[in-house]
Structures are given as structure tokens and as C-alpha cells.
Amino acid sequence: MKSKEKRLQLLLLGVFVLQVSCEPKPLVSMSPSFSPIFSGDSVNLICNPRADSPVTWLFNNVAVPALMDPTLSIAVAAPKNSGSYVCECGGQRSDAFIVEVLDYLPPAQLSIKSGQPVMRKGEGFSLELHSDDGVHGWRCRVQKDGTVRNISFKGEAGPHSVTIHPHSLTGPRAMYWCHDKSMQLRSSQVTITTSEKPVCMEMLARPAVLGENLSLRCLVWGTDHISNTVFYKDEAVVQDGRSSTYQINNVTERAKGRYKCAATFTYPGHTGGPPYNRTSDAQELFVQAPPLRAVLSAGNSLVCSCPDCPQGASYRWYRRERSESFARLLSSHESYLGPTEDGIYACRAVWTDRRTSLSNIFSYAVPGSIPSGVIPAVAFTFFILLCVALVLVIYKYAQKRDSTGPVYEVVALKQASPGENEYGQLQQQHGDQGEYHTLKAAGGERREGEYEGLKKEERKGGEYDTLNTEGGTSQERRGGEYEGLKKGEMKEGEYHTLKPAGGERGEGEYEGLKREQMKGGEYDTLGVGEGAAGGGGGGAGGGDGGYQALETKDRDKEYERLQGAE
């Protein structure tokens, strides 16, 4: 009898424990509480009250395997997640909770304006809210530490966007979103996580989209002096090298996984010791199918359509310059557009509470016009060609200056008027432009029509030497004067003779010396014949009226001084 009573007591105790652990009846709730849910949203389903006993989840009456947690997370919502959700605890089941995921985007977009999806604790960042229909009256909220709070943002909002500056984060994770005054329209979500490590991996604030390209970047707080980066996926190395970016082209389902990076780096001003090597926290990469997308087709005009969309849509048109990275909203809400400007066009279908993804883009040029990018390209090309031409001119000029050929050209004397003692202008081929030597008659005071000589210390190296006439008097031009030699009349390999103007060569003239008769390193002396004005004595000995040889060391870029007797 006693044993039966004991068994009954134990049975009643078990029923009591079961009622305590799952009383009252389980109830499913959503956090954050969104209605509707859009493709790409992240939501949690919670079985309330939280029971100490294991919880079983059923999706469309099928148990979710290996999940005994009171929270069911839908990290990336998709239409396939639509259906009935029930939680079961201690033999009791909740009522069905219906989830509907729309294959669209919300009517407004929230994005990160400054900062990263992974931030250091206490670091500031900002968000931007954008809506084609305006953001007046919109408010934003944040969910962190299990609670939802409002965000008050200051400053005037623009017609279509506003910047929000939330408080810096001290916890591990926070989710942000915005809604209109009626609470019926909302924006997309932004999730920010924190890390205490000096290295973090930058990922998108939203899931990766199938078919698109994705870049993962390894960042080090406080420096960009990164010498080596290793990327890991599920603990396996996928890239090791100098690049701090890991590129995933044409994203597929296989891209899903947990990614992290390890960086070898130094800080600015690092003077010694080995570089640092640190590893980031791992992050989950989610992949989603793209929401419904509008289609843009071109004919006589541009047409926007969405074959799989319900009726009642209006349309938004966007245009950007080829040189710009952002698009401008156009005023047309029709399904067709007659473009009047060059540019890149796209469109989308919209309803009051949802919208499609942007369509394919179309590059349009007004017939007969020059595309907007052509003129800058032509101007840039012309600038490059001009620079090349300038470099070539400078190069040719430098080559000419460095040439070992004669620095000075023989310049003909300027034609003089009868009775005048004029000298032709001597001009340098190279060197300082506009500098000419003066010519001075040796001895005597300077007379009208003569030029004063420059003292040696006043002359620049490489200029013409002065021509002196002994006796200090200027002479009228006559048969004994010297004519200038034109460069074209010189024969290769000899020095030309200087002869009286207008006559045949006679006594007293200077004969040309053949090159092979010259002694190395000096000019041979030229003697004056017996018939020269002023008497004999000439010959090779270099008497009065002759030219005396100059050693190489005595002539530095100068011609010999010519001395002639009266």
C-alpha cells in the first residue's frame, strides 16, 4: 500500500515539474518585430517563456534537426523561409507563428556612411538613411543587449537622405533600422559588431548576393603598413601574400563559411624590432539570392518592366554621368522614358511598402552628340602628346649643347656703308642668348664707331675673343681688310685663307694649312710673306705680323687672338 502511494507521489511530482517548466503554454515571438520581412533581413524567433527543458522547433510541421535552443535565428531571410513555426516544450506546443518573407527590398535604405561593419569598442561611426519618397518624419532604432531603443538624430534632413550618428558601441553586437511615422514603412537593416583585436576583417554589412563579386579586406587599426596577409576560410588558408584584399568573383553557395585574416604589420615610426603578427576574429559570410529585379529594355524609348511582379507598380528612373559613381533620381514615374541627355540609366518598380532591385543598366548617347566622356579623353590625350613633344624638344636641345662639334659658327661681317667702320653682329649658337662681345681697336682712346673691349675677368667662359688692331687707329676699309668667311665656303679638313676683299691671292696673304700638316695639340704658326704691308721678316718663325701658336692648355673654349700689323 505504501509502495503504491509512493509511486503516485512521484507521478504527481513529475507532472508538477513539467507544468512548472513549460507553464504557461509556449508562445513564439519575433525580435526585432518586423512585418513584413524582406529578402536579406535577419530575425530571431523566440520560444516564450524560456524554459529550462529542451525546446524543439518545427517548421511547416517538420522538426528542425539538431536545434534544441529556445531561439531560432534566421540569419538571411529568403522566400524559402516563409511558413509556419511552432516550438514544443515538455510536450506542449505553441500556436503556429506565420512568417512571410517578401522577395523585395524595403522602401528605404540604411547604410554605413563612415566606419566598418566591424568596429573597435568605443569607436565612432555614422549611418545614412535614404528614401526616394523623402525621409521627413522618419525615426531610427537600435537593438543591443536584448533591448530596443530609439535613436535621436540631430541636424536637418535633406529631401531624400539624412545622416545618423549613433552612440559608440561597448557591447558585442547591435542592429539598426529606421521606420516612418506610421510604423508601416521601414528601411533595410545594418548590423555592427565589435572586436577588441587590432586586426579585423572588413565584410559587407549585408549578405553577399549570388552572381555578384565580393571583396574581403584585412584591416589593422592605426596603420596601413601591412607586409603580408593570410586569409582563412573555415580554418583553411585560401590566400597568402602581400595583398590585404581577398576577391571572390561570381559568388556561389560555396562561398558561405567563417572567414578571418592574419596580418603582419608595423606602426608608423617603427624603428626596430620584429613586425607584429595578429589574427582577426572570425566572421560568418552569408549568401542570398537577389531579390526580384526590374528589366530595362531600349527601343525608340527606354522601357522598365517586371514580368514577375504584381500589378499596381509605379517606376523610378535613375541616371548618372559616366564619370560619376552615384545616380540621380529622375522625376518620371512612368514605365517608359525618352532620354534627352547622355548617361547611364537604370530603373526599378516600386509600391508603397516595397521595391525591386535596380534593373540592368543602359548607356545612352544622344544621336549626333559627342559622348560626355570623349571630350575629357581627347583633352587628356592632347595634354600627354604636348608633354611628350616638350620632353623631346628639351632632349634635342640638351643633345645639341653636349655636342663636341664647334661651339661657334663663322658669321659674315655686316655690310658696312662706305667710310664706316662697322662690325657684324656675332651671335652664339649655344650658351647664354643675347650676349655679344665688343670689339676694340688696340691702343688709343675710344673713337666714334669703335667698340670697347671687355676685360677678361668681365667675360663669361666660352665667349668670343676680341679682335685687336695694333696702332690704336681705326682704318678705312680697303684692299688689305679681311673678309668674313662664310661657313658654307669652308672645305673640310683645312683652314681657309684670309685674303683681301675682292682680289686674287697675292703676297702677304695667309695660306691654308692642311689638317695633316698640323701638329697635335696646337695650331701651327702662320708667317707673313715678304710682300706684306709693314715689311719683311715673316716666315715660320713667328715674327711681327705673324700668328703665334697657342698650346691646348692656353685656349679654353676660345679662338686664338688674332694680331695683325698695320
Sequence and secondary structure as in RCSB ss.txt:
>XXXX:A:sequence
MKSKEKRLQLLLLGVFVLQVSCEPKPLVSMSPSFSPIFSGDSVNLICNPRADSPVTWLFNNVAVPALMDPTLSIA
VAAPKNSGSYVCECGGQRSDAFIVEVLDYLPPAQLSIKSGQPVMRKGEGFSLELHSDDGVHGWRCRVQKDGTVRN
ISFKGEAGPHSVTIHPHSLTGPRAMYWCHDKSMQLRSSQVTITTSEKPVCMEMLARPAVLGENLSLRCLVWGTDH
ISNTVFYKDEAVVQDGRSSTYQINNVTERAKGRYKCAATFTYPGHTGGPPYNRTSDAQELFVQAPPLRAVLSAGN
SLVCSCPDCPQGASYRWYRRERSESFARLLSSHESYLGPTEDGIYACRAVWTDRRTSLSNIFSYAVPGSIPSGVI
PAVAFTFFILLCVALVLVIYKYAQKRDSTGPVYEVVALKQASPGENEYGQLQQQHGDQGEYHTLKAAGGERREGE
YEGLKKEERKGGEYDTLNTEGGTSQERRGGEYEGLKKGEMKEGEYHTLKPAGGERGEGEYEGLKREQMKGGEYDT
LGVGEGAAGGGGGGAGGGDGGYQALETKDRDKEYERLQGAE
>XXXX:A:secstr
 HHHHHHHHHHHHHHHHHHHHT S  EEEEES  SSEETT  EEEEEES  SS EEEEETTEE TT   SEEEES
S  GGG EEEEEEETTEE   EEE EESSB SBEEEEEES SEEETT   EEEEE TT  TT EEEEEETTEEEE
E   S   SSEEEE      SSEEEEEEE TTSS BB  EEEEEE SSEEEE  SS EETTS EEEEEEETTB E
EEEEEEEETTEEEEEES SEEEE S  GGG EEEEEEEEEE TT  SS  EEEE   EEE EE    B EEEESS
SEEEE TTS S  EEEEEEE TT SS EE S  SSEE   S EEEEEEEE SS B B    EEE  TTS  TTHH
HHHHHHHHHHHHHHHHHHHHHHHHHHT  S SS         TT         SSSSTT       SSS   TT 
     GGGS TT       TTS      TTSB    GGG  TTB     BTTS   TT     BGGGS TTB   
B   TTSTT S  STT  TTSB   BGGG SS         
